Amino acid sequence: MRKILSDLLVQAALQDPRIIVMSGDHGYALFDAIRKECPTQFMNCGVAEQNMVGVAAGLAKAGFRPIVYGLAAFVPIRVLEQIKIDVCLEELPVIFLGDGAGFVYSNLGSSHQCFEDIAALRALPNIAIFSPADRFELSRCFNAALEIARPSYIRLGKADLGDVHQEGIKRVPADFVFPVIADGHENLCLATGSMVSIIKRTIESASLAYDLYSVARLKKLEPDRLLRLSLGRKRIVVAEEHSIYGGLGSIVAEAIAGKISIKFDRIGIQDKFSGECGTYDHLLRYHGLDETSLLKVLLYDA
């Protein structure tokens, strides 16, 4: 997804001179293309993320369209107050790109692992939250963020898990809930971001009877859409590389609570930090998000 992100940034900058891409000394090769094609539309603000958000807010007030990039542990988490006061309070058209969400930076420990960003931002008014599963969804989410011209956050997880939509996306649902496996099964799985690919492999390798939908926009997500998808099902499983508190699982639970009676399970990061360092796959196993662990949950009483 990093290659398509680089292309999207260059394309946006070439089409709109108001676009200013900003980095807190992260990204490096990701910005080679835009530095070459549009050198005056890229700013390395250094290791000063809070200041960078303030600068982005000032640029937005002056008529520019800032795109602020950082590791998700820093953007949005380190700069949450500045996003709240400088950007969301005045509904400024700033796009935040939080890269490496979840366990991407597994070897760097808990300081660089981000599994609370959706929960933190959901409580802020006036901000849209996107969580694309592959390059096709990323392209659609990025363009939507540009079009709505208000605060937006795009969550970027593991970048090399492959495409979920093998032939691209021909039609974009208004709510950005994309069908991945939609064969009318009585069991439903809703996933977001990197977990869509992992869940898809698990379902297909074991020939499980689940419909799978990728939820690429988490705020605002219309509760009625989730309720309609849930009606007539035997079971719902929600999967995310995010805390079980405040993320997609909470969103779905809030949408269906008191309206239908159904077996409901959440797959996500439990109430604990990573007590070990290692590879990305190692941390998925540690937190029960690997294919073997997912299969046990999906098979249980399915």
C-alpha positions in Angstrom: 0.0 0.0 0.0 2.9 2.4 0.5 3.5 2.5 -3.3 -0.1 3.5 -4.0 0.1 6.0 -1.1 3.1 7.7 -2.7 1.3 7.8 -6.0 -1.8 9.3 -4.4 0.2 12.0 -2.7 1.9 13.0 -6.0 -1.3 12.9 -8.0 -3.1 15.0 -5.4 -0.3 17.6 -5.3 -0.1 17.8 -9.1 -3.8 18.4 -9.4 -4.1 20.9 -6.5 -1.4 23.4 -5.7 -3.0 23.9 -2.3 -1.9 20.4 -1.2 0.9 20.5 1.3 2.3 17.1 2.5 3.9 17.3 6.0 6.0 14.7 7.8 7.4 14.6 11.3 10.7 13.3 10.1 9.1 9.9 9.1 8.5 8.3 5.8 11.8 8.9 4.1 11.6 6.9 0.8 7.8 7.2 0.8 8.2 10.9 -0.1 11.0 10.6 -2.7 8.4 11.0 -5.5 6.7 14.0 -4.2 10.0 15.7 -3.3 11.0 15.2 -6.9 7.7 16.1 -8.6 6.4 18.8 -6.3 9.3 19.9 -4.0 7.5 23.0 -2.8 4.5 21.0 -1.6 6.4 18.8 0.9 7.6 19.9 4.4 9.7 17.9 6.8 8.7 19.5 10.1 11.2 17.5 12.1 10.6 15.6 15.4 8.1 18.1 16.5 4.7 16.5 15.8 2.6 18.8 18.0 4.0 21.8 16.3 3.5 20.2 12.9 -0.3 19.9 13.6 -0.4 23.6 14.6 1.4 24.5 11.4 -1.1 22.4 9.4 -4.0 24.2 11.1 -2.5 27.5 10.2 -2.0 26.5 6.6 -5.6 25.2 6.4 -6.8 28.6 7.6 -4.8 30.2 4.9 -6.5 28.1 2.2 -4.1 25.2 1.9 -5.0 21.5 2.1 -2.5 20.0 4.5 -1.8 16.2 4.7 0.0 15.3 7.9 1.9 12.0 8.0 3.4 10.2 11.0 3.6 6.8 12.7 0.2 6.1 14.3 1.8 6.1 17.7 2.6 9.8 17.1 -0.1 10.8 14.7 -2.7 10.8 16.1 -1.8 9.6 19.6 1.0 12.0 20.5 -0.8 14.9 19.0 -4.3 14.2 20.1 -4.8 17.5 21.9 -3.6 19.5 18.9 -5.9 17.5 16.6 -8.8 18.2 19.0 -8.3 21.9 19.5 -6.3 23.1 16.5 -8.2 21.1 13.8 -11.4 19.5 14.9 -12.8 22.4 16.9 -12.8 24.5 13.7 -13.5 21.7 11.3 -10.3 22.5 9.2 -9.7 20.4 6.1 -6.6 18.5 7.4 -6.0 14.8 6.5 -4.0 12.8 9.0 -2.2 9.7 7.9 -1.3 7.3 10.7 1.1 4.7 9.4 2.2 1.5 11.1 -1.0 1.1 13.1 -1.3 -2.1 15.2 1.9 -4.2 15.5 3.7 -3.1 12.3 6.6 -1.8 14.4 6.7 -4.9 16.5 10.4 -4.9 17.3 10.3 -1.4 18.7 8.1 -2.2 21.6 4.9 -0.6 23.0 6.1 2.9 22.5 5.7 2.4 18.7 2.7 0.0 18.7 -0.6 1.7 18.3 -3.9 -0.1 19.0 -5.9 2.8 20.6 -6.1 5.3 17.8 -9.6 4.6 16.6 -10.9 4.7 20.2 -9.2 8.0 20.9 -10.4 9.7 17.8 -14.0 8.4 17.8 -14.8 10.6 20.7 -13.7 13.8 18.9 -16.4 15.7 17.0 -16.0 16.6 13.3 -13.5 13.9 12.2 -13.9 11.1 9.8 -12.0 7.9 10.4 -10.9 5.5 7.6 -9.3 2.1 7.9 -8.5 0.6 4.4 -7.7 -3.1 3.9 -5.7 -2.9 0.7 -4.5 -0.5 -2.0 -7.9 -0.3 -3.7 -9.6 0.7 -0.5 -6.8 3.1 0.3 -7.3 4.9 -3.0 -11.1 5.2 -2.4 -10.6 6.4 1.2 -7.9 8.9 0.3 -10.1 10.5 -2.4 -13.1 10.6 -0.1 -11.0 12.4 2.5 -10.0 15.0 -0.1 -13.6 15.4 -1.2 -15.2 15.9 2.2 -12.8 18.8 3.0 -12.9 18.4 6.8 -10.8 16.7 9.4 -10.0 13.1 8.4 -7.8 10.3 9.7 -6.6 7.4 7.5 -5.3 4.4 9.5 -2.6 2.4 7.7 -1.7 -1.0 9.0 0.5 -3.8 7.7 1.3 -2.8 4.1 2.4 -6.0 2.5 -0.5 -8.4 3.1 -1.7 -8.3 -0.5 -5.0 -7.3 -2.1 -8.3 -8.2 -0.6 -10.2 -7.1 -3.7 -8.5 -9.1 -6.5 -10.2 -7.2 -9.3 -10.3 -3.7 -7.7 -13.4 -2.0 -6.6 -16.1 -1.4 -9.2 -18.7 0.2 -7.0 -18.1 2.1 -3.7 -20.9 1.6 -1.2 -21.9 4.9 0.4 -20.9 3.7 3.8 -17.6 2.2 2.7 -18.6 -1.3 3.9 -17.1 -3.5 1.1 -18.2 -7.0 0.4 -15.3 -9.5 0.3 -17.2 -12.8 0.6 -20.9 -12.3 0.2 -22.5 -15.7 -0.5 -25.4 -15.5 1.8 -23.9 -17.5 4.7 -25.7 -17.4 8.1 -22.4 -16.4 9.8 -21.1 -12.9 9.4 -17.6 -11.5 9.9 -16.9 -7.8 9.9 -13.2 -6.8 9.8 -11.2 -3.7 9.2 -7.7 -2.8 8.0 -5.0 -5.5 8.0 -7.3 -8.0 9.7 -9.5 -8.3 6.6 -6.7 -10.0 4.7 -5.8 -12.4 7.6 -9.5 -13.3 8.2 -10.1 -13.8 4.5 -7.2 -16.3 4.3 -8.4 -18.1 7.4 -12.0 -18.4 6.1 -10.9 -19.5 2.6 -8.2 -22.0 3.8 -10.7 -23.8 6.1 -13.7 -23.3 3.8 -15.7 -21.7 6.6 -19.3 -20.7 6.0 -18.9 -16.9 6.7 -19.7 -13.8 4.8 -17.0 -11.3 5.2 -17.2 -7.5 4.9 -14.4 -4.9 5.1 -15.4 -1.9 7.1 -13.2 0.9 5.6 -14.9 3.9 7.2 -15.4 3.7 10.9 -16.8 7.2 11.5 -19.4 8.0 10.7 -20.8 4.5 10.0 -24.5 4.4 9.8 -25.9 2.0 12.5 -28.8 1.0 10.2 -26.4 -0.5 7.6 -24.7 -2.7 10.3 -28.1 -3.7 11.5 -29.3 -4.7 8.1 -26.2 -6.8 7.5 -26.7 -8.5 10.9 -30.4 -9.4 10.4 -31.1 -13.1 9.9 -27.6 -14.2 10.9 -26.7 -17.0 13.3 -23.5 -15.3 14.5 -21.4 -12.2 14.1 -17.6 -12.0 14.6 -15.8 -8.7 14.5 -12.0 -8.7 13.9 -9.5 -5.8 14.2 -5.9 -5.2 14.9 -7.0 -2.7 17.5 -8.1 -2.8 21.2 -11.4 -4.5 21.8 -12.4 -1.3 23.5 -13.6 1.6 21.4 -12.9 0.1 17.9 -15.0 -1.7 15.3 -16.2 -4.2 17.8 -17.6 -1.4 20.0 -19.1 0.3 16.9 -21.0 -2.9 15.9 -22.1 -3.7 19.4 -23.5 -0.2 19.8 -25.4 -0.5 16.5 -27.1 -3.8 17.3 -27.5 -3.6 21.1 -31.1 -4.0 22.1 -32.3 -4.5 18.5 -31.4 -8.1 17.7 -30.5 -11.2 19.8 -27.4 -12.9 18.3 -24.2 -14.6 19.2 -21.6 -11.9 19.1 -17.8 -12.3 19.4 -15.0 -9.7 19.2 -11.5 -10.5 18.0 -9.0 -7.8 18.9 -6.2 -6.8 21.3 -7.2 -7.6 24.9 -6.5 -5.3 27.8 -2.7 -5.7 27.8 0.5 -4.4 26.3 2.9 -6.5 24.3 5.0 -8.3 26.9 7.4 -9.5 24.2 9.2 -8.1 21.2 9.6 -9.9 17.9 8.3 -10.1 14.4 4.9 -8.9 13.3 3.8 -12.6 13.0 5.1 -13.3 16.5 3.0 -10.5 18.0 -0.1 -11.6 16.2 0.4 -15.0 17.8 1.1 -13.4 21.2 -2.2 -11.5 21.0 -4.2 -14.3 19.5 -4.7 -12.6 16.1 -2.8 -15.2 13.9 -4.7 -17.6 11.6 -4.6 -20.5 14.1 -6.1 -18.5 16.9 -8.7 -16.9 14.5 -9.7 -20.4 13.3 -10.5 -21.5 16.8 -12.8 -18.5 17.4 -14.5 -18.8 14.0 -15.1 -22.5 14.5 -16.5 -22.2 18.0 -20.2 -22.8 17.9 -20.3 -21.6 14.2 
